[in-house]
Amino acid sequence: MDHRWGFLIGFLGAVGLLGSGHGGQQPPETAAQRCFCQDEVPDGIKSASYKYSEEANNLIEECEQAERLGAVDESLSEETQKAVLQWTKHDDSSDNFCEADDIQSPDAEYVDLLLNPERYTGYKGPDAWMIWNVIYEENCFKPQTIKRPLNPLASGHGKSEENTFYSWLEGLCVEKRAFYRLISGLHASINVHLSARYLLQDTWLEKIWGHNITEFQQRFDGILTEGEGPRRLKNLYFLYLIELRALSKVVPFFERQDFQLFTGNKVQDAENKMLLLEILHEIKSFPLHFDENSFFAGDKKEANKLKEDFRLHFRNISRIMDCVGCLKCRLWGKLQTQGLGTALKILFSEKLIANMPESGPSYEFHLTRQEIVSLFNAFGRISTSVKELENFRNLLQNIH
């Protein structure tokens, strides 16, 4: 994407709420080949101390670093504070029927997303594993008897366990398989971000952020992850196509005369809407959009129940994100979860979008400001992941 994306995401992100093998002899695979499918996927800091053991010192430092890097910068400029008050008054006066509960909470806080970029925070280990484990176990239509491959909280895993899991997954309906792939793709995307913006050096003089190739390999290398890494990256691309498709479908909503990206500045509002529509029409012209018509194409009653299950599962995932101990991780986790949920809401509402009036309130289909911010920032994050995969591919070319 070009500079227009940067402008738009910067504006929308200013404020947010808190599947083949080959026989015969093959040459050794490069590090890049082990992470990236070749036919299906597109192109320590130590403290000197004598009071504690080295292991204890490292643990203390990791905890302190995680707390420091995971903190959220809650400062807002005076201009932004005044703008937020204007935005709230504008939203309250509009016909808004899907207002998020978080906005009404007395504990809700506005934060500037540009001051809190998504990157490595030091939040890792059992606490982080537990969050993702609960997300997968409670929301991906999986019975407890089926074990996920490479689950760090499981007592053991092997090839038979992996085969059992994927045999089970292939036996699901297309919608439930897609749900799992979307969650896996979201997980993979977040891990790409953390590997691409890793704290490489932390001194009293400066912090140096950059690509951590080792971290990326540990998460996506085909050998190190026993084949899971390339699957995760396929799911990341699947997520990208889903969100891209949603943006192409929602164009009529943003084209309506009454819609505006309200900031209180009419000239800026008009310019922002023009840039938004320009980007959306560019997305709509993409020739290889995902075809969602196979979703919910069976029995109408069963399809409606499945749609409701999707909605409830995403609400539950959002609640689970509230348990994340790192504030910055929680912020971006909830934002991207809601963005994906909004994308699915759009795909499930094609007829409602088609029947919207050209002017006046749209009672059948509506997006809140929070949903719009989440939608575009989530797509900005997954787009960044796709770009970072290209960067990692180049970095890995000379590693064997």
Buried (B, 14 or more C-beta within 10 A) or exposed (E): BEEEBEBBBEBBBBBBBBEEEEEEEEEEBBBBBBBBBEEEBEEEEEEEEEEEEEEEBBEEBBEEBBBEBBEBEEEBEEEBEEBBEEBEEBBEEEEBEEBBEBBEEEEEEBBBBBEBEBBBBBBBEEEBEBBBBBBBBEBBBBEEEBBBBBBEEEEEBEEEBBEBBBEBBEEBBEBBBBBBBBBBBBBBBBBBBBBBBBBEEBEEEEEEBEBBBEBBBBBBBBEBBBBBBBBBBBBBBBBBBBBBBBBBBBBBBBBBEEBBBBBEEEEEBEBBBEBBBEBBEBBBEEEEBBEBEEBBEEEEEEBEEBBEBBBEBBBBBBEBBEEBEBBBBBBBBBBBBBBBBBBBBBBBBBEBBEEBEEEEEBEEBBBBBBBBBBBBBBBBBBBBBBEBBEEBBEBBEEEE
